[in-house]
Amino acid sequence: MIVHRSVKDSTGYVHQWVLDFELFFFNKQNFDYVKRLMQDWWWTSLVYALFYIILVFKGQSWMAQKNKKYELRQPLVLWNTGLALFSLWGAYRSVPELIYTLTHHGFMYSVCDSTYMKGITGLWVWLFMASKVPETIDTLFIVLRQQKLIFLHWYHHATVLIYCFYSYALFASTGHWFVTMNYCVHTIMYGYFALRAARIRVPAFVQPSITLLQLIQMIGGCIVNISAYYYKQDEHIFPIQVKEPRINIEAMSSSSSLDTLPVELIYYIFKYLDISTILLSFRYVCKRFQIIVNSYDYYKLDMRLISKINFDHICSRLCPEKIRSLILTNSLSTPYQIRTFLSRFSFDQFSYLQSLDLIKIEENNLLEILTNISLHSLKSLSIHCSAWETYNYTIRVLLSSIIVKSKLEKLHLNISYRDLDMISWPPLPTTLKYLCLEHCTFQEYCMILRHTTNLHKLTLTKCLMHNIDGSIYQSSDEIYPSKLTSLTLGACFMHMKELEIFLSCTPKLSHIKLIIWTESDDSVMDGKKWEDFISKKLPLLTKFEFFFDNSIHINRNSLNIQSYIQSFQTPFWLEKHHWYVTCDYITISSIIRLYSLPICHSSFIYYTNSNKISYSTLTPAINSNELIHQVHEMTLNLNETIETNDEIQNKQLEYPMFRKVTCLSLNVDGRYPYTSSRFLRAIIDLSSIVRLTIHLLTCDFSQNSTLRDYISAILKDTTNIHTLQITYMHTEQSFSSTQHLCSLIPQSVEHLKISIKNLEEIKTILKQLHQLLSVTFYSVNISNFYEDIEKWINLKRQNSICRHGLCSIQIWLGQLIHHDDKKSLAT
């Protein structure tokens, strides 16, 4: 039997020397099965209790007629000894856990919370309840030995059995105390009975002491029940106390409100709320909500774009063992966030973490996390580093070791496969279902397929298909046992011959996504070539997405764009699979791009009709708007000439072409006239934009008045942006006065990235835009006043964090210091 040295329970208490069977309730399926079984069949205790009482009196009558009694001394010794040891083991598990609950959460929590029903303690609670059935054998010994059977004996066994079954079915929070007290008393009582049955002399004070303990237990039980009743009347309601057999929908619809909803429904609502809303708003509505929030143990903590103020508040209220998902980032909006987070928590406290995302993490922070991370529940790991080549060998070996030992189902790393191959082979767990890596060679790709037999989805940014001497890897035509059904290649250069070798290894693919650069004369842009290959090698393919961009400038005079489209107009493409293709020739850059519809590239550069020649296999009967819904990022040049009639504009104003774009980048090179805002609204649903970037690519602001008015009109239409970036080149003539620029910025903007000239402009921006949570200032001369900026920030914003970058300073803004606060700080 396996023995675990230490295991943390659901309540946070760490049990020592745990046997393998005691982890039975850590399996959610096991726990749910027992819970459902007890809730559906608790009433059988009534049947058993009735059968028990009848059997007791029938047995006594039968033994009286027989006029014979059985000694049964040895079985009685063994029976009482067994019950004493069982109770001792149960007390060993329940007493320390109850003490831990009292010291860490208080008495109210101990009588109102049902978390103890899970984990190791939960198993021993269930065993205590189940033991009430075999404990009735006590009566059998009395009947067979023809001893005096008092009313209190059989009444106690029958009623306690029913009470325990019913209480467990309701998940009564008070059971925590009853189980612990009963285990302790039974340990002494059955130990005493065993010694008496073995005719071992026991001091006379033991028997009355046991009676006294039983009385104390009864009084304690009354206190617990009365306390629980008081707390419930005072709206101190903890999770999973009562499971109602039915819900009266009609009554709920007429009288229910948020504060009367069942706890399970409130937990379901929590899935759609961010942790700031839960801990800093919802928690303070009423006492009931406060307790529900304190008891919730499935928090998903996303620290992206969080304010420094909320970050500090959340960290002060955070219970690490209740966090299931964690996202930390050192982005421009939250500089040094991971370092600050680790200064407040030791990562081994997050013992039940299932998902971890680390974005732009520093080397020393990553080493600390990898050293202390708990692996027993981790299923998803994502690490994005700014510069992997600077990470030392120790970190890579440690990361490889963690990946091998874990049972990860999802792994996302912006490193190459070979960087993982440090200590063992293969460096990936067989439980892996989703894998994303920066790049690998074809040989390494084959290794991944061979060893990750449960892999369903694979994403590679690059795949190197050549040997050191420049020759292409040759496939062995081996079919790998992988369950891979989805493959994505992004931002790499490949030829058709290489793709054929690469894709032939996985004939079970049902989805392929290719975002690659290639040469215009390569057969990768030949629909007939793809048709033949897919028919022979990929018979299960149902979804084929691609975005091919040629890497060589093409002379328009020698180009026949229609020839690219013709090979995709066969029944195979249009009738069998309904795969549609568009080919654009960009006249201003002389390049070709060929892509499937819907557009699979999340970041899309839009060119107007005057700057491109475009052909498509899409028929007018098909709603083209539904084929561009995957585009979430877009770049536009606002100085392009627009050639479109009023009828199309009016139609598109009602239904913008790109409705799901959330990140928009606008380039303005200073040439007038600019793209009309009317047409901009026809192309994009500006109300959906949450991140807006405006690049002013000019040194001449002679038209600055017109430009200011134009940008002002755009900012008024983008009413929901929370992140705004305005960068431009400074000359003697500025784009706009800083005060006027601040008046243009919407109140919804919380994260600002902007070019500045001097410290005064920084002060003006921060004085006028109090809603800002973070700000990044750009200037070629900003290093000259780093210290002045930080001193001024510390006087105006408490607990702010500054980070120096290349020609920039990033500030995570803390609490605004008012006049009264300044006096207290000075004092």
N, C-alpha and C positions, 0 to 999 in steps of 0.2 A: 504494500500500500504506500502511495506517495504521501510524504509529509512536507508541507510548505512551512518554512521558517516564520514568515510573517505575511499576513494578508489584510489589506484595508477593507473594512466593511462599508456598507452603504451609508452608515451614519458618520463615517470618518474615523472610527476607532480601529486601531490596528491589532488584530488577534495574532497571538503567537502559537506556533506549532499546530498548524491546521491540517487535518487529514483531508484527503482528496474528496471524500464523500460530502464533507461539510461545504463544499463549493457548489452543491447541487442547485441552489437558488440563484447563483450568479448567471446561470443560463436562463435568459428571459423566457424561453419557451417552457422550461420546467416550472418556473415560478408562476407563469400565467395559467398553466395547466392545473396546478394545485389550487391556485386561487379560484379558478372557474369551477373546479370540482367541488370545493367546499361551499361555494356560493349556491351551487345547484343542488347539492345533496346533504346539506347540514341537517335537514329534517329527519334523516335516517337515525340521528341520535335519539329522537323521540321514540322511534320503534325499538331501538336497542334498549333504551332505559326501561320501557314497559316490559320487554322480554326479560330483562335482568331482574326486575322486581318479582315477576311471576315465578321465575326460576328459583329465586331465593326462598320464597315461601313453600313452593313445591318441594324443594330440596330439603328444607327443614322437616317437612311432614314425612318425606321418604326416609330420612335418617332416623326420625323418632320411631317409625314402624320397624326399622331394621334393628334398632337398639344396639348399634355398634358405632364406635368412633375410631377414626384413623389417626395415628400419631403424626405422621408426615413431617417429622422434625427436620430431617436433612433437606427435603425439598423446600421447606419454609425458610431455612437458613439461606439457601441459594437464591430463593426468590427475593427476599428482603435485601440481601447483599447486592443483587443485580439492580434493584430499584434505587438503592442508596448510591451506587456508583453512577448510574444513569443521571440521577438528580445532581450529583456532585459535578459531573461533566457539564450539565446544563447550567449550573450555577457559575462554573468557571467561565462560561461564555457570556452569560447574561449580566452578572454583577458588575464586572469591569466596564462593560458597555453602557450600563445605566449610570454608573459614576461619571463616565466620560460625557454622557449627554447632560447630566446635571451641571457639571463644571463648565461645559462649553456653551450650553444653550439655556440652561435654567430649568426650574421646576415646571413652569407652564408648558414649555416645549415637550417635556418628558411625558406629560399626561394628555397632550393634545395632538402630537405628531405620530404618524404611522410609518415613518421611514424604517423603523426597526424591523418591520415585517419582511424586509428583503435581506439578502446576504446571509452571512453565517448566523447572526442572531436570529434572523427570520426563520431559518431552518429549525433552530432549537425551540422557537416558539411553536412551530407546527408540530414538532416531535412531542412537545409538552401537551398540546391539545390531543394528539393521537394517543398519547400514553394513558389517557383517561379510560380508554377501552380495556387494555390489559390490566389496569389497576383494579378492576372489578374482581379479579381473581383473588384479591384479599378476602372477599366475602366467601369464596369457595373454600378457602382454608378453614374459616370459622365454621361453616356448615358441616364440612366433612369431619372436623375435629369435635363437633357438637359443643362448641363454646357458646356463650351467651351472645346473641346478636341484638344489639340495641337499635332503636329507631334511627338515631342520628347517623349511624354507620351507613346503612343502605340508602337513606335519604340523601346524605352527602354525596355518595358516589353517583347516584342517578342525576341529581340536579346539577352538580358540577360538570358532569359529562355534557349535558344539554347546553349549559351556559358556555362552556369552552367552544363547542362546535358553532353555536350561534354567533358568539363574539368574533370568532375567526372569520366567519362568513361576512361579517360587517366590517372587518378590519378595525376593530375597536382600538382606539389609541391607548386606552387605559390598560390594555393587556400587558403592556411593557412592565408595569409594576407588579401585576398579579403573578406573571410567570416567574419573575425574578424572586419575589418573596416565597412563592410556593416551592421553587427548586431548593432554596436554602433550608426551609423548614423540613421538607421531605428528605433531604440529605441526612439531617440529624435524626429524624423520626424513624426512617427505615433502617438506618445504622443501628439505632437503639433496639428495634424489633429483631434485627439479625443477631445481635449479641444475646438478647434474651432467649431467642429460639435455640441458640448454641449453648445455653446454660452458662454463660459467662457473667460473672457478677458485675453489676453496674451500680454506681453510687445512687443513693436514694433520691438525691436532688434532681437527677436527670429527668425523671418522668414529669414532675410538676413544671420543670423548666420548659419541656416540650409543650405542655399545655399553655404555659404563659406565652410562648412564641406564637402559638396558633391564635391566641386571643389578640396579640399585637398585630398579627397578620390581618385579622378581621377588621380591627380598628383602622389600620393603615389603608385597607381596601376601601372602607367607608370614606376616609379623607380624600383618597384619590378620586373616587366617583363624585363626591360633592364638589371637589375642585374642578373636575372636568365639566360638570353641569354648570357651574358658575361661569367658567371661561366661555362655554358655548353660548350661554345667555348673553354674554358680553361681546359676542361676535368674534371670539378667538377660535376660528375654525381652521383646522389644518387639513391637508390633502388626504383623500382616500379614506375617509372615516366610515361612510355609509354608502353602500351600493343599492340604489333603489331598484326593485324588481321591474317597475314600469315607470314611464314618464308620461304624465298627462299633458299631451301637446296642447289641448284646448285651454287648460288652466295656465300653462306657461305663456301662451300667446296673449292672454288677457292680463296677467299679473306679474310676469317676470321682468326683471331689469338686470343690469350688469352686476349689481351688488348681490343679487340673489341667485346668480347662475351657479350650477354645480362646479366644483373645483376642476373637474376634468375638462369642462368646456373652457374655463379660463386658461388652463394650461395649453389648450389647443390654440387659443387666441395669442398666447405668448410666442408661438412659432412665427407669427407675422409681425412682431414688434421688435425693434432693436433694443439692446440692453439698456441704453440711456433712458428710453421711455419707460421700461419696466422698473428699473431701480430708482430713477430720479423723479418720476412722475406718478406712475400707476401705484407705486408702493405707498404713497402718502395720501391716497384718497380716503382710506378709512383703516381701522384696525384690522379688519378681516383681510383686506388686500395686502397689508403689511406682512401679516403672518403667511399668507399664501406665497408671496414673493420670497420671503425668507426660507420657505420650505421647498421651493421649486429647485430641482436638481438637474435641469437639462438646458443650461444657458449656452447660447451661441454668441461669443464675444467677438465682434468685428470692430477693430480699432482704426479702420481706414476713414479718413476725413473727420475724425472725432475732434471736438474742441479740447484744448488743454484743461479747461475748467472741468468738463465732464469726465475727462480721463482721470483727473485727480479724485473726483468724487466717487467714480466707479471703483477705482483701486482701493479706496478706503472702505468700501462696502463689500468687496468681492470675497467670495468663499471659493478658493481654487478647486476643491474637490467636486464642486457643482458645475464646473465648466466642461462642456463636451466638445465645443469647437472654438478655436482661437485663431484670429488673424491679427498679426502685428506687422507694421510697416515703418520703414525709415524714409518715406517719400518726402517730396518738397513741402507738403502740407503738414507733415508730422515728423520733423527732424529729431533724431536721437530717441525716437519713441521706444524702440526695443531695449536700448540701454536703460532708459528710465524705468520701464516695466520690470526689468530684471533687478533693479536696485530695490524694488518693493516686494518681490516674491522670489522664492527659490523654486525652480521649475519642477522639482520633484514633488511639490505640493499638488500639481495638476495630475493627480493619479488616475483620473477617469477620462482623460482627454482622448477623444476619438479622432479629431481632425485638427491639424496644425498647418497654418500657412505663414511663412516668414518671407517678407518682401524687402529686398535691398538690405539684407542683414550684414552686419560687420563681422569680421573674423572672430574676435574675442567673444562676442555675444553668441555666435553660433557654437563655439566650443563649449561655452557654459551650458547651453541648452542641450546639446548632444550628450554631454556628460551626465546630466541629471534627468533626462526625459524618461517617463514611464512608458513601457512598450506593451503592457498586457492588454490594453484596450485600444491602442492606436490603430486606426484603419486607413487614414489618409494623411499624407505628408507632402507638402509643397514648399520648396526652398528656392527663392530667387535671389541671387547674389549679384551685386553690381560688377564685381571683377573676380571671377573664380581663379584666374591665374595667380592671384596673390595669396590664395589660401594654402596653408602648409600641408605637408604630408600627413601630419597627425590628424587633422580634421577630416581629410578624405578617408583615411583608414577607419576612423571612428564612425563616420557616416556609413561606410560600407558595412561595418559590423552591425550597426543598428538596423539597417535595411534587411540584412540576412536573418537576424534574430526575430524580427517583427513578423506580424501577420497582416502586412499592409495589403489593402485592396486597391488603393489609388496612390500613385507616386508621380510627382511633377518636379523635375529638377532642370535648371538651365545649365547643365554640364553635359559632358560627353559620356558615353557608356564606359569607355576605357578608364575614366577617372574613378569609377566605382570599383574596378577590378584590382583591388589592393591585397585582400587577405584571403579570399575564398572564391570558389567557383561552383555554381554561378553566383554573381553578386545580387541576384534578385530573388524575392520569395515566390514560391509557387502559387501563393494565394492571390497574387497581383491580377487585377482585372483591367485597370487603366494605367497606362504608362506614357509619360511625356518626357522626352530628353532633348537636349540641344542638338546633338548629332552623334552618329555612329558610322562605322564602316559596314560594308555589305556582309562581311564575315561576322561581325558583331550582331548585326540584324538577324542573321541565321541562328546565332547562339540564343538570342532573346526568344525567338520562336520555338526553339528546341526545349528550353528549360522553363519558360513561363507558360505552362500548358493551359492555364485558365485565363490567359490574357484575352480580353474582348476588344479593347480599343488601344491603339498605339498612335502616338503623335511624335513625329521627328521633324525638327527644323531643317536638318541637313542629313543627307546620307552620302558618304563618300564611296564611289563605285570603282575606284582605281587602286592598283597596287602602287608600290613605291616607284617602280619603273614606268608607270604611266599606263600599263595595260589594264583592261577591264576585267573585273572578277567574272569568272565563268560559273554559272549555276550548275549544280550537280543533278538538277531535275528532281531533287528530293522534296517530297511532300511532308511538311512538318505537322506534328500532332496538335498544333495550336488551335484554340477556339477563336482566334482573331477574326472578327467580323467587320471592324472599322479601322481604316488606316488613313492618316493625314500626314502629308508632306508639305512643309511650309517654307517659303523664302529660300529655295535652293535652285541651283543650276543643274539640269539633267537633260539628257537626250532620250529619244524614244527607245533606242536599243538598251539603255540602262534601265529604263522604267519597265521594259518587258522582263528583264532578268529579275528585277526587284519584286514585281507583282506576281510573277509565276510561282513564287514560293507559298502563296496563300490563296488557294483556289476557293476557299469558303467565304471570301470577302463579300459582304452585301453593301458596303458603303466605302467609297474612296473619295478623298478630297485632296487635290493637288494644287498648290500655289507655287509655281516655279517660273524661273526665267529660262528661256531657251532661244535658239536661233530660228529666224523666220522660215528658213528653208528646211528645217528639220521635220521629220514625219510626225513629231509630237502634235503638230497642228493639222494632221491629216485625219479626217473623220473616218475614212475607209480603213485606215490602218488600225484605229482604235476599235472599229466595228469587228474586224477579223480577230483581233486579240481578245476582246471581251467574250466573243462567242466561243472561242476555243479554250481559254484559260480561266475565265471568270464567269461561269454560267449562273452563279447565284447573285450576281451584282444587280441591285435594284436602285441604287442612288449613286450617281457619278457627278461629282462637283469638281470644277477646275477653273483656274485663272492663269492662263499662259501669257507671259509678257516677254516679247523678244528683246534681246539685249544689244542688237545691232541696228543702227539707223538705216532706214530704207529710203531709196529714191522713189518718189511718188510716180514718176514717169514709167518706171519699170514694174509697177505693182498692179496686180489684179486682185482686189479685195474680195470680189465675188467668188473667186476660185477657192478661198478658204471656207466659205459658207456652203458651197455646193456639196462637198463631201459629207456634210451633216444634215442633208435634206432627204435622206433615204428613209424607207419605212422603219428600219431598225431604230433610228433616232426619234422620229416623229410619231409613229403609230404604236410600236411595240413598247417603248420605254417612256415616251413623252418627255424626252430630253431636248431642251431648246438651247440654242447657242447664239451669241452675238459676237461680231468682230468689229473692232474700232481701229481706224487708222488715224492717229493723232497728228494733225498736220503741223502743229507748232513744234513738235519734238521728233517727228518722222519715225514713230515707232508703232508697232502693231500689238494689240492685246486681244486675245480670244478667250471668252469666258462663258461658262454655263449659266443658265437661268433656273432658279433664282441666283442672284449674285452671291457667291460664297465668300468673297473677301469682305471682312468686316470693316476694313478701312478702304475707302473708295475715293479716287480723285475724279471729280466730275468735270467734263469738258462740254461746252456748249456746241450746238450744231455747226456753228461757224468755224470751229477749230477741230473738227473731226469728220471723217467719212465713216458711216456706220451701216452695217447690214446685219439682219437677224433672221433666224428661222422661225421666229415667233409670229403667229398669225394675228391679225387685228382682233379676232373674236375672243382671244384670251386676254384676261385682265392683267396688263403688264405691271400694275401696282403691286399685285400679290407676289411678283417675282423679284422684288428688290427689298423685301422686308428684313433680310439679314444684314443689311448695311446699317451699321451703328456709328461709324466714323466717316466724315467726309471732308474733303479739301476743295475749296473753290477759289478761283482767281476772279476778283470783283471788277477787273478792268477789261474783261472780255466783252466783245460786242454780242448782243443778244439778237438773234433772228427768230422771232416767234410771233404769231399773229394774236390779236386780242381774243379770238374765240378760244384758242388753246389756253391762254392765260386765265380767262374766266372759268374755264372748266377745271383747270388745275388749282385755282384758288380755293374751290370747294373741297377738292381732294388732292392735297399735295402729293407729289410723286414719291418722295422719300419721307415716310411718316414715322419711322422708328430711329432716325438719326438722333443720337444723344450728344455726340461730340462733333463740333463743327470748327473747322479751321479756315479762316478767310485771309487771303493774301491781297494786299493793296499796294501797288507799286507807284502810286501817285498820278498815273495817267487819268485824264478825265475825258469822257464821262465814265461814271461807275455803273456797274450792273444795277438795274432798278430794284428797289426793295420789293416792288410788286412781283417781279419775276422771281426774286429770292424766295418769297412766300409761296410762289407756285411750285417751286422745286422742293422745298423743305418745310416740314411742319416745325416752325420756329418755337412753338410752345413746348416741344418735346426736348429742346436743347438744354442740357444741364452743364455742359462744359463748352465754353466758347473761347477761341484763340483768334486774335486779330494781329497779323504781322503787317506793319507799315514798312514796306520795302522801299523807302525813299529818303532822300536827303533834302528834297525841295518841298517846303511847306507853303509855297506861294498861294496854293489853293486851300490853305488850312481851314478857312471858314466853311467852305463847302464840304470838306472832308469831315470836320467835326459834326456838322449837321447830319451827314450821311451815317456816320457811326452812331450818333445819338439815336437816329431812327431805328437802326438795327437793335440796339440795346433795349429800346422800348418794346420791341416785338418779342425778344427772348426773355420772357417774364419769369422763367423758372430756373435760370442758370444759378448754380452755386459756386462755380469755379470760372474765373475770368482771367485771361492772359492778354495783355496789351504790350507788345514790344515794338520798339522803333529806334531808329538811329537819331541821336541828338546832334543838332547843329546849333549855330548861333540863334537861329529862329526855331523856337520850340513848337511842337505839334499843338499844344494847348497849354494854358495856364493850369497849374496843378489843382487849384480850387475849382475851376470849371470842369476839369476832367473828373474830379470826385463827384460833382453834381450829376454827371452822366451815368455813373455806375449805379445799377439798381440795388435796392436794399436787400434783395435775395442773395447777392454775392457774399459768400463767406470766406472764400479762398481766392486771393488776388496775387497775380504775378505781373509785374509792371516794370518798365524801364524808368530810371530816374537819373537826375544830374548831380544832386547834392543832398546833404543831410536835411536841409530845410524842406525839400519836397517830401522826404520820408516822414518828417514830423507832421506836415500838413495832411498827408494821406491818413495817417493813423489817428490824428485828432478828429477828422471829419467822418471817417468810416468806422464807427464803433462796433459795427456788426461783424467785423472781420475776425475769423478764427485763426487764420494763418496768412502770411504774406511773404512773397519773395521779391526782392528788389534786384534789378540788373543794372550794372553800370561798369564800364571799363575801368573806372577810377574808384570803385567802391572799397577797395582794400585800404585806401587812404583814410577812411573814417569808420572802420570796423569797430574800434573801441568806443568812439563817440556814439555810435548807434546802440551798442549794447548798454552803455551807461544810461542813455535816455530811455531805452525800453524798460530797464529795471526800475526806473522811477515812475513809469506810467502803467506798466502791466506786470502784476505780481506773478512770480513763478514762470515767466516766459523762458523759452529755450531758443537759442540762436545757433546756427550752423553756417560756417563759411564755405562757399563754393567757388567755382571758377567764375570770376566777375559777377558774383552774386552773394547775397546773404539771405538765408531762409529763417523765418521767425515763426515759431509756434506760440501764439499769443496766449498769455495767461489772463487772470482776473484783472479787470480795469480798476485802478486805484483811484478812489475819489479823494476829495480834499480832506475829509475827516480821517480817512485811512492813512494819508500821508503823515498827519500829526501823530497817529498812534505808532507808525513805523519809526518816525524820528525819535519818539520817546523810548 
